[in-house]
């Protein structure tokens, strides 16, 4: 860790809280690591952004791969680039991984979001990702099939990150799947002590879904209360994780405002923060204080629960059954977004390898 002093570095100093870089773009990740970041994440949307930000590096690499592997399809080229970008990010984090004896410093790489209903395909890809770098972590969506894959991958020694998760019920189901997997791993003599499973709660995307429902269903809700939906869910999940002794750590994601930072400081958890929010927080002058144990105003929780049924489903530990994970609104919207980004990324690769002649002629 460098001597750079900034609010995000202070976040880690006031408790067990870690912060991650919510991107695998090299310059942004280097900025974060200098300021105390201990991990980073990737998904199709992020890789699509990296391709735009680092064209000088990755466009020639796509062309080189296509030349060296003329029989590869655009899908094969896409995954080759996704993996290379992830491995590059893992390399930047390797010193953190070594310093922290393998307990921090991982790059979290997402399985194909289009495989969300197929545990076997997710598992096959996860085992491949696991071998790409010593500090690779693999993301699975918290769908019904994802729960199956999370347990099986954990049992085989894969460090997992449960993603596309928005509710207390999803977080608990993912944590239970990890526990079952860790028991199985220990039974086969696996190194359980080196496992660092994570469970992401996409707090901002839950807030987004609440706003969609307020507009769609013409609900009268205090607009300020909507900023607290994801916070309330994460804080409840955190309390239950601590009470039950789960070995997974929570990861707060999808930042929309500063409360998604300050309200989680002091917890034994991580926050994956986009670069632009890191810069904003570092320039804020705010000195973060531990707030993870401060409850959300009960009046806010009561209003959200009374007026928005989907908040109640997100907040209550038994608010969703596992089969309902796949149809919960925030899950569907996020999976659709990730799948679209994956197809958009494939189209970018196609345009590099097989450019439109009409466009070039203009």
N, C-alpha and C positions, 0 to 999 in steps of 0.2 A: 504494500500500500504506500502510495506517495505521501508527501507532506502537504499536498494541496488541501486547503480547508474550505469546505463548502457545506451547505445544509444537508446534502445527501450523504456526505461522509459522516456528518454528525448523527444522521439517522442510525447508522450502524454502531456509533459509539454509545448510544443511550440504551442499548439492549441487545438482543440477539437478532435484531432485524437486519436482513440483507437487502441489497437492491441489485437488480439485474438490468441489463440493457435490452429494451424491447425491440431489438433488431440485430442482425448479423452483419450490417454494413461496417466495413473495416474502420473507417475514420470515427464513426459514431461509437463503435465498440471500444476503440482505443481511448477516446475521451472518457467513457464511462469507467473503464478499468483504472485509469489514472485517478479517478475520484472515488474509488472504493468498490466498484461493481464486482460481484462475485459470480456472475452467470449471464447468459444471454439466451435469447429465444429466436425461433424462426418459424415461419408458416408461409403458405403460398403468396399471401398478400405482401409479406415482408420481403420475400425473394424477388417478387415483381418490382418492388420499390428499389431494391439493391441493383437490379439490372438497369434501372433508369439512372441511379446515382453513380454507378461505377461502370458506365458503358465502355470506357477506355480499357478496362481490365477484362470484362466478361464477354463483350461482343467478339473480340478476336479469339477468345478461348472457345466460344461456341463454333466459330468457323473452323478452328483447328480440329476440334473433336469430330465435326462433320466430315472433314477431309480424311482424317485418320480412320474413321469408322463409317464408310460410305453406305453400309447396309443398315445403319441405325435408323430407327424411326424418330420422328420429332418428339415422341413421348420418351424414348430412351435418352435422347439428348437433353430433354428437360430435366429428367431425374439426375443425369450426370452432373449438370450444372448446379442443381439444388444441393447435391451432396458435396460438390467441391466448395461451394460457398459456405456450407456448414462446417466442413473440415478446416477451412481457412479461419473461421471464427473460433473453432475449438483450439486451433493453434495459438491464437492470441490469448486465450484463457488458460493455456497450459501452465504458465507460471503460477497462476492462482491455484490451479488444481494441485500442483506439486507443493506449494506453500501450505495449503490446507489439508494435505495428506489425503487427497481424493474426496473430501467431504464437501468441497465447494469448487467452483470453477468449471461448470459444465455448460455445454451448448445444447439447447433443447431443440430437437428436430422433429417436425410433424410428419406422421404417416399420411399417405394419400387421403385427403378428406372425402373423396368419392367412395372410399372403401368403408365408410362409417357403419354399414349394416353387416359387414363380413369380418368376423374375428380372425379367421384363418389367414386372410390376405393381410390384415393389419399385423398379425404376429410375424408372418414371413418377412415383411418389410422391416419390422422392428428388429428382428434378429440380424438382418443385414446392416441396418443403421448402427446397431450396437458395436459392430466390428470396425466401423470407420475410424474411430479415434477412442483412446482410453477414457476421455472425458465427455463422451456423447450421452445425451439423455433423450428418450423417445417419447413423443407426445401422442396420446390416444384420446379421441373424443369420448366424453362420458355419455355414450349411448348404451342401449342394452347390449349390443355386440361389443362395444368398447369395454364394458365391465368384464366380460369374459376374457378379452384379450389382455387387459391390464393384469388380471390374476395370473394368466399363463405366462406372460412376458416376465413378470416379477419372479415367478417360480424358476425361470430360466436365467435369472441373474441380470435382467435388463433394468436399468434405472428408468422409471417411467415418470412422465408428467401428464396427469389427467387434465385435458383441456376441453374447450367448448362446454364449460360447466358454469352454472349460474345460480344454483339453488343449494340449500343446505342438504336436501335429500341426495342430490348428485354427489356432493362432496363426501358425505358419509358413506355412500355406496362405493365410491372409488377407494376411500381409505380402508373399508372392510375388505375389498378385493385385494388390495396391497397386503393387508395382514394375512389373508389366506395364502397369498403367493409367498410371503416371507416365511411362513411356517413350512411350506413345501420346500422352499429353497434350503432352509436349515436342515430339514430331514434328509436331504441329499448331500449334506456336507458343504453347501455353498457358503460364501463369505457374506453373511447378512450384515456384518458391521460396516461394510463399505457401501451399503445401499443408501441412497439419498432420494427416495421417492418424493414427488411434489404433486400437489393438487391445486390446479388453477381455478380461481373464481373470477370470472370476467365481470367485475363490478360495474364498469361503465356500460357494457352491453346490456346488463340487466336494467340499468337506469334508462337506456335508450328504449328498451321494450316497454317499460312503464309509460314513457311518453307517447309511444305509438298507441298504446291502449287508451290513454286519456283522450287523445284526439279521435281515435276510431270510434270509441264508445261514448264520446261526449260526456266525460266524467268531470265533476267539479272537485279538483284536488288542489291543495296548496302547492304551488309550483316549487317552493323551496323544499317541500317534503320529498320530492322526486329525486333530489340530489343525495338523499340518505338511503335509498332502497338497497343499493349494492353494499353500502357500508354496513347496514343493519344485518344483511344476510351473512357477510363475511365475519362480522363480530360474533354472531350466534354460532356459526360453524367453528370459529376459532375456540370459543368456550367449550364446545362439545369435543373438539379434538384434544384439548388439554385434559378434560375430565376423563376421557376414554383412553388416553395414552397412545393414540395412534402414532405410528412411526413416520407417516407422511407429514410433510410441512405444507401449509397453505401458501399460495402465491397469488397476490392481487394483480389483476391485469385490466387492460382497456381503460386507460386514464382519460378522464373528462374534465377534472377540476382538482384544485389543491387538496380538498378533503380526502381524495383518494390516496393522498400521501400522508398528510398529517394525522389522520384518524387511525392509521395502522402502525405508527411508530411505537417501538417498544415491544412488539410482539415477536415471538419465535416463528417468524415467517419471512417471506421475501416479497418484494414488489418489483415487477417488471415494468419499467418506465420508458416510454418513447423519448428519443433524443430531445425533441423540442420541449417536452415537459421537464426534462432534466435541466436544460439551460434556464428555463423559466424559474424552476424551483431554486436553482443555485444562485440566481440573481435576486431572489425575493427578499433576502435579509431575514427570513423567518428562521428562528432557532427551534428546531423540532423538539418537542417534549413527548414523553410516553403518554399515549392516549388509547392504546388498544383495549385497556380494561374499563374505559369510560363508556357506559352504555349510551346508545342512541336514545334520545328523548322518547319516553314511552308514548307521549301524545302523537308523535310522528309515526311511530310503528303502528299505533292503533288506527290512525287515519288511513294509512296505506293498506292495512289489513282489511279495514271495513269497506273501503271504496274500490280497491283493485284486487279481485280474487286471485289473479296470477301472482301478486306479491305474497299473498297468504300462502299460496302453494310453494313459493320460493323460500319463504321464511320458516315454515314449520318443518321439523325433521321428517315427518311422514307426509309432507305435502304432495309428493309425487311417488308413484310406484316406478320401479325400474322400466317396465314397458312404456311408461308415459314420458320417459326422458326424451325419446326420439320425436315426440310431437309437441313438446313445450315450445312456445313461441320464440323465445330467445335462442334456443338450440337450433331450431329450423332456420331462423334468419342467419345465424352465424355459419352453419354448415353450408347454406346456399352461397354465402359470401365467400367462404374459403374455396368452395368448388368452382365458383366463377373465376376467382383469382388464379386458380390452378389452370383453368382453360385459357385465361388471358395470357398467362405465362407461356403456355405451350404455343399460343399464337405469336408471341414475341419471338420465340425460338424459331418458329416457322418463317417469320419475316426476315430473320437474319440469314437463314440457310437458303430460303427460296423466296427472295424478294419479289414483290409485285412488279412486273415489267412496266405497267402503266404508271406506277408511282415513280419509278426510276427515269422514265422518259420525260417527265414534266420538268 
